[in-house]
Amino acid sequence: MRITLTGVFVGDQDEALRFYTETLGFVKKHDVPVGEFKWLTVVSPDDPDGPELLLEPNENPVAQAFQKGLFDQGIPAASFGVTDINAEYEKLMSLGVAFTMGPTELANVTIAVFDDTCGNLIQMMQT
């Protein structure tokens, strides 16, 4: 068994796609119209056949409450692995990404947390 798809709720799929591709460097994998929304996924350019991140519309009130609850409590909605967290932190800071936590060492992992501009906190981690 392996993870093939996970997702984050977003308020605007087009804005989310811009942030996740232009700022974070992911690559669009699927963009399929589904009614007024899309089945919209991105992948790592280093692993185009790997796990996909679904940029899922948060139109459902339960999704909105869940997303807001996580954000308000400072809980990341997703975690992405990086090879050099300090370099990634500096790069994203130079692109205007807002961090709620800079690189912080915890036992055998270093984490940082940023705001994805789409209603989510995202954790990056280096092991």
VOPAZA-494616 format. One record per residue: chain; x, y, z of N, C-alpha, C in turn; residue number from 1. Coordinates in nm, 4 decimals, m for minus. Layout:
! VOPAZA-494616
R A X Y Z X Y Z X Y Z NUM
...
***
This chain:
! VOPAZA-494616
R A 0.0844 m0.1167 0.0000 0.0000 0.0000 0.0000 0.0895 0.1238 0.0000 1
R A 0.0466 0.2262 m0.0745 0.1235 0.3507 m0.0794 0.0287 0.4683 m0.0947 2
R A 0.0766 0.5858 m0.0610 m0.0049 0.7068 m0.0762 0.0069 0.7533 m0.2205 3
R A m0.1062 0.7691 m0.2870 m0.1052 0.8172 m0.4251 m0.1667 0.9556 m0.4372 4
R A m0.2554 0.9906 m0.3433 m0.3250 1.1188 m0.3503 m0.3564 1.1669 m0.2095 5
R A m0.3316 1.2923 m0.1866 m0.3744 1.3597 m0.0652 m0.4155 1.4994 m0.1076 6
R A m0.4753 1.5760 m0.0209 m0.5221 1.7055 m0.0665 m0.5256 1.8111 0.0416 7
R A m0.5437 1.9334 m0.0030 m0.5674 2.0469 0.0849 m0.6886 2.1214 0.0295 8
R A m0.7667 2.1770 0.1201 m0.8806 2.2576 0.0783 m0.8316 2.3969 0.0416 9
R A m0.8892 2.4529 m0.0627 m0.8512 2.5875 m0.1080 m0.9773 2.6654 m0.1439 10
R A m0.9713 2.7966 m0.1249 m1.0856 2.8809 m0.1570 m1.0980 2.9096 m0.3054 11
R A m0.9858 2.9214 m0.3730 m0.9837 2.9531 m0.5155 m0.8813 2.8620 m0.5821 12
R A m0.9289 2.7709 m0.6640 m0.8389 2.6731 m0.7244 m0.7346 2.7364 m0.8156 13
R A m0.7712 2.8398 m0.8907 m0.6748 2.9024 m0.9811 m0.5642 2.9732 m0.9034 14
R A m0.6011 3.0441 m0.7958 m0.5001 3.1089 m0.7125 m0.4103 3.0050 m0.6461 15
R A m0.4707 2.8973 m0.6001 m0.3933 2.7902 m0.5375 m0.2951 2.7296 m0.6373 16
R A m0.3414 2.7068 m0.7602 m0.2533 2.6514 m0.8620 m0.1342 2.7432 m0.8862 17
R A m0.1585 2.8724 m0.8938 m0.0476 2.9676 m0.9122 0.0523 2.9581 m0.7976 18
R A 0.0031 2.9575 m0.6733 0.0941 2.9517 m0.5591 0.1737 2.8209 m0.5590 19
R A 0.1051 2.7106 m0.5767 0.1719 2.5803 m0.5672 0.2679 2.5540 m0.6836 20
R A 0.2411 2.6134 m0.7993 0.3324 2.5931 m0.9124 0.4365 2.7043 m0.9209 21
R A 0.3933 2.8293 m0.9221 0.4870 2.9397 m0.9428 0.5737 2.9689 m0.8210 22
R A 0.5191 2.9540 m0.7014 0.5962 2.9841 m0.5811 0.6662 2.8605 m0.5258 23
R A 0.5916 2.7514 m0.5103 0.6510 2.6315 m0.4506 0.7228 2.5426 m0.5512 24
R A 0.6918 2.5570 m0.6798 0.7633 2.4804 m0.7812 0.7036 2.3463 m0.8176 25
R A 0.5817 2.3181 m0.7705 0.5166 2.1943 m0.8118 0.4737 2.2062 m0.9584 26
R A 0.4335 2.0951 m1.0164 0.3930 2.0892 m1.1564 0.2480 2.0407 m1.1634 27
R A 0.1679 2.1078 m1.2461 0.0285 2.0655 m1.2626 0.0252 1.9275 m1.3275 28
R A m0.0526 1.8367 m1.2700 m0.0653 1.7013 m1.3250 m0.2022 1.6825 m1.3906 29
R A m0.3100 1.7147 m1.3181 m0.4452 1.6992 m1.3718 m0.5225 1.8291 m1.3545 30
R A m0.6000 1.8632 m1.4558 m0.6868 1.9802 m1.4526 m0.8115 1.9429 m1.5313 31
R A m0.9047 1.8763 m1.4634 m1.0230 1.8208 m1.5281 m1.1477 1.8911 m1.4755 32
R A m1.2257 1.9559 m1.5637 m1.3491 2.0207 m1.5176 m1.4448 1.9196 m1.4555 33
R A m1.4999 1.9570 m1.3393 m1.6002 1.8757 m1.2708 m1.7076 1.9727 m1.2231 34
R A m1.8061 1.9973 m1.3077 m1.9072 2.0972 m1.2751 m1.8441 2.2351 m1.2712 35
R A m1.8688 2.3091 m1.1636 m1.8121 2.4434 m1.1529 m1.6695 2.4424 m1.0978 36
R A m1.6210 2.3250 m1.0590 m1.4861 2.3134 m1.0039 m1.4001 2.2248 m1.0934 37
R A m1.2841 2.1849 m1.0425 m1.1915 2.1015 m1.1207 m1.1337 1.9925 m1.0325 38
R A m1.0953 1.8830 m1.0976 m1.0089 1.7841 m1.0344 m0.8687 1.8339 m1.0673 39
R A m0.8080 1.9041 m0.9730 m0.6845 1.9778 m0.9971 m0.5759 1.9256 m0.9048 40
R A m0.4726 1.8655 m0.9638 m0.3644 1.8111 m0.8825 m0.2293 1.8635 m0.9286 41
R A m0.1357 1.8647 m0.8343 0.0024 1.9007 m0.8624 0.0918 1.7895 m0.8082 42
R A 0.2134 1.7837 m0.8635 0.3119 1.6848 m0.8205 0.4488 1.7520 m0.8103 43
R A 0.5372 1.6828 m0.7455 0.6754 1.7289 m0.7382 0.7411 1.7107 m0.8747 44
R A 0.8175 1.8101 m0.9211 0.8875 1.7922 m1.0485 0.9926 1.6814 m1.0404 45
R A 1.0358 1.6490 m0.9187 1.1343 1.5424 m0.8996 1.0717 1.4038 m0.9024 46
R A 0.9377 1.3973 m0.8935 0.8681 1.2693 m0.8896 0.7321 1.2839 m0.9576 47
R A 0.7318 1.3079 m1.0898 0.6057 1.3353 m1.1600 0.5054 1.2208 m1.1565 48
R A 0.5510 1.0998 m1.1290 0.4591 0.9867 m1.1183 0.4321 0.9503 m0.9728 49
R A 0.4783 1.0359 m0.8815 0.4615 1.0111 m0.7383 0.3291 1.0634 m0.6865 50
R A 0.3201 1.0782 m0.5556 0.1953 1.1240 m0.4938 0.1497 1.2590 m0.5477 51
R A 0.0191 1.2706 m0.5644 m0.0406 1.3945 m0.6134 m0.1054 1.4697 m0.4978 52
R A m0.0998 1.6025 m0.5062 m0.1677 1.6884 m0.4104 m0.2902 1.7465 m0.4786 53
R A m0.4083 1.7141 m0.4278 m0.5342 1.7642 m0.4814 m0.5625 1.9011 m0.4209 54
R A m0.5823 2.0004 m0.5060 m0.6208 2.1347 m0.4626 m0.7730 2.1370 m0.4658 55
R A m0.8313 2.0997 m0.3542 m0.9742 2.0699 m0.3461 m1.0551 2.1913 m0.3004 56
R A m1.1617 2.2259 m0.3730 m1.2427 2.3418 m0.3341 m1.3054 2.3214 m0.1959 57
R A m1.3052 2.4278 m0.1171 m1.3613 2.4190 0.0180 m1.5048 2.4720 0.0241 58
R A m1.5815 2.4497 m0.0776 m1.7192 2.5015 m0.0839 m1.8105 2.4392 0.0212 59
R A m1.7812 2.3210 0.0668 m1.8630 2.2545 0.1667 m1.8406 2.3221 0.3019 60
R A m1.9469 2.3591 0.3749 m1.9304 2.4250 0.5051 m1.8474 2.3425 0.6037 61
R A m1.8559 2.2114 0.5960 m1.7755 2.1266 0.6848 m1.6281 2.1423 0.6497 62
R A m1.5956 2.1458 0.5211 m1.4570 2.1659 0.4780 m1.4072 2.3028 0.5226 63
R A m1.4905 2.4047 0.5111 m1.4513 2.5391 0.5534 m1.4217 2.5429 0.7029 64
R A m1.5070 2.4807 0.7821 m1.4871 2.4789 0.9273 m1.3604 2.4019 0.9635 65
R A m1.3384 2.2888 0.8976 m1.2191 2.2082 0.9218 m1.0930 2.2876 0.8879 66
R A m1.0923 2.3486 0.7695 m0.9762 2.4254 0.7253 m0.9498 2.5415 0.8213 67
R A m1.0522 2.6158 0.8575 m1.0364 2.7300 0.9478 m0.9904 2.6845 1.0859 68
R A m1.0461 2.5744 1.1341 m1.0074 2.5218 1.2645 m0.8605 2.4849 1.2707 69
R A m0.8128 2.4154 1.1682 m0.6706 2.3800 1.1629 m0.5849 2.5056 1.1611 70
R A m0.6201 2.5997 1.0740 m0.5416 2.7221 1.0589 m0.5389 2.8012 1.1900 71
R A m0.6559 2.8197 1.2505 m0.6650 2.8987 1.3733 m0.5852 2.8369 1.4879 72
R A m0.5744 2.7049 1.4879 m0.4988 2.6384 1.5939 m0.3519 2.6184 1.5578 73
R A m0.3114 2.6654 1.4393 m0.1712 2.6550 1.3989 m0.1296 2.5163 1.3566 74
R A m0.2252 2.4362 1.3117 m0.1969 2.2978 1.2723 m0.1784 2.2903 1.1215 75
R A m0.0627 2.2438 1.0752 m0.0421 2.2318 0.9306 m0.1394 2.1322 0.8670 76
R A m0.1873 2.1680 0.7482 m0.2784 2.0824 0.6726 m0.2030 1.9752 0.5949 77
R A m0.0741 1.9989 0.5707 0.0076 1.9037 0.4956 0.1536 1.9237 0.5345 78
R A 0.2335 1.8242 0.5023 0.3767 1.8307 0.5312 0.4531 1.7864 0.4072 79
R A 0.5497 1.8679 0.3671 0.6304 1.8393 0.2484 0.7754 1.8207 0.2898 80
R A 0.8406 1.7207 0.2343 0.9807 1.6958 0.2634 1.0714 1.7792 0.1752 81
R A 1.1799 1.8276 0.2322 1.2807 1.9030 0.1580 1.4186 1.8495 0.1932 82
R A 1.5134 1.8710 0.1025 1.6503 1.8244 0.1238 1.7299 1.9217 0.2082 83
R A 1.7126 2.0513 0.1833 1.7855 2.1557 0.2563 1.6854 2.2600 0.3033 84
R A 1.6382 2.2443 0.4253 1.5307 2.3302 0.4751 1.5728 2.4764 0.4855 85
R A 1.6980 2.5019 0.5190 1.7428 2.6410 0.5305 1.7442 2.7100 0.3949 86
R A 1.7909 2.6404 0.2926 1.7922 2.6979 0.1577 1.6495 2.7192 0.1081 87
R A 1.5620 2.6231 0.1332 1.4219 2.6344 0.0904 1.3539 2.7493 0.1640 88
R A 1.3811 2.7626 0.2915 1.3256 2.8720 0.3719 1.3695 3.0070 0.3149 89
R A 1.4983 3.0221 0.2877 1.5496 3.1485 0.2331 1.4883 3.1787 0.0966 90
R A 1.4771 3.0770 0.0118 1.4181 3.0956 m0.1217 1.2733 3.1411 m0.1110 91
R A 1.1950 3.0730 m0.0274 1.0539 3.1079 m0.0145 1.0358 3.2443 0.0514 92
R A 1.1206 3.2772 0.1485 1.1152 3.4101 0.2101 1.1401 3.5177 0.1044 93
R A 1.2362 3.4932 0.0147 1.2667 3.5919 m0.0892 1.1517 3.6074 m0.1884 94
R A 1.0634 3.5073 m0.1952 0.9462 3.5131 m0.2826 0.8240 3.5698 m0.2106 95
R A 0.8426 3.6109 m0.0856 0.7342 3.6721 m0.0108 0.6459 3.5777 0.0672 96
R A 0.6858 3.4518 0.0803 0.6062 3.3558 0.1567 0.6149 3.3910 0.3055 97
R A 0.4999 3.3913 0.3722 0.4928 3.4236 0.5147 0.5064 3.2959 0.5978 98
R A 0.6044 3.2943 0.6852 0.6275 3.1803 0.7737 0.5734 3.2098 0.9126 99
R A 0.5088 3.1101 0.9722 0.4662 3.1217 1.1112 0.5705 3.0590 1.2029 100
R A 0.6606 2.9791 1.1466 0.7718 2.9200 1.2217 0.8885 2.9022 1.1261 101
R A 1.0015 2.9597 1.1616 1.1224 2.9387 1.0831 1.1790 2.8012 1.1119 102
R A 1.2869 2.7627 1.0430 1.3462 2.6312 1.0660 1.3761 2.6078 1.2140 103
R A 1.3203 2.4991 1.2657 1.3306 2.4639 1.4069 1.3662 2.3168 1.4188 104
R A 1.4733 2.2865 1.4913 1.5153 2.1475 1.5102 1.4355 2.0835 1.6224 105
R A 1.3836 1.9651 1.5947 1.3110 1.8851 1.6932 1.3608 1.7414 1.6818 106
R A 1.4425 1.6989 1.7755 1.4998 1.5634 1.7745 1.5726 1.5391 1.6416 107
R A 1.5218 1.4484 1.5584 1.5910 1.4141 1.4331 1.5264 1.4764 1.3099 108
R A 1.4493 1.5825 1.3291 1.3834 1.6486 1.2172 1.3889 1.8002 1.2378 109
R A 1.3994 1.8722 1.1271 1.3898 2.0180 1.1313 1.2653 2.0550 1.0525 110
R A 1.1822 2.1412 1.1124 1.0572 2.1804 1.0477 1.0483 2.3318 1.0357 111
R A 0.9661 2.3763 0.9433 0.9281 2.5163 0.9289 0.7834 2.5153 0.8812 112
R A 0.7095 2.6208 0.9126 0.5676 2.6254 0.8766 0.5380 2.7576 0.8071 113
R A 0.4670 2.7499 0.6934 0.4311 2.8698 0.6190 0.2837 2.8710 0.5825 114
R A 0.2358 2.9897 0.5466 0.0986 3.0130 0.5046 0.0940 2.9992 0.3526 115
R A 0.0070 2.9110 0.3030 0.0019 2.8883 0.1577 m0.0854 2.9899 0.0832 116
R A m0.1334 3.0918 0.1497 m0.2197 3.1973 0.0936 m0.3565 3.1449 0.0506 117
R A m0.3847 3.0194 0.0778 m0.5097 2.9573 0.0356 m0.5913 2.9087 0.1549 118
R A m0.5502 2.9508 0.2756 m0.6222 2.9114 0.3956 m0.5591 2.7996 0.4749 119
R A m0.4363 2.7611 0.4377 m0.3700 2.6491 0.5031 m0.2315 2.6865 0.5552 120
R A m0.1928 2.6201 0.6609 m0.0540 2.6207 0.7026 0.0081 2.4929 0.6488 121
R A 0.1287 2.5054 0.5956 0.1995 2.3918 0.5383 0.3318 2.3776 0.6125 122
R A 0.3641 2.2578 0.6502 0.4910 2.2298 0.7173 0.5890 2.1726 0.6163 123
R A 0.7113 2.2240 0.6181 0.8171 2.1553 0.5432 0.9080 2.0920 0.6457 124
R A 0.9652 1.9792 0.6075 1.0498 1.9074 0.7024 1.1704 1.8466 0.6348 125
R A 1.2786 1.8469 0.7086 1.4019 1.7822 0.6637 1.4391 1.6823 0.7728 126
R A 1.4571 1.5577 0.7319 1.4972 1.4545 0.8287 1.6450 1.4255 0.8164 127
***
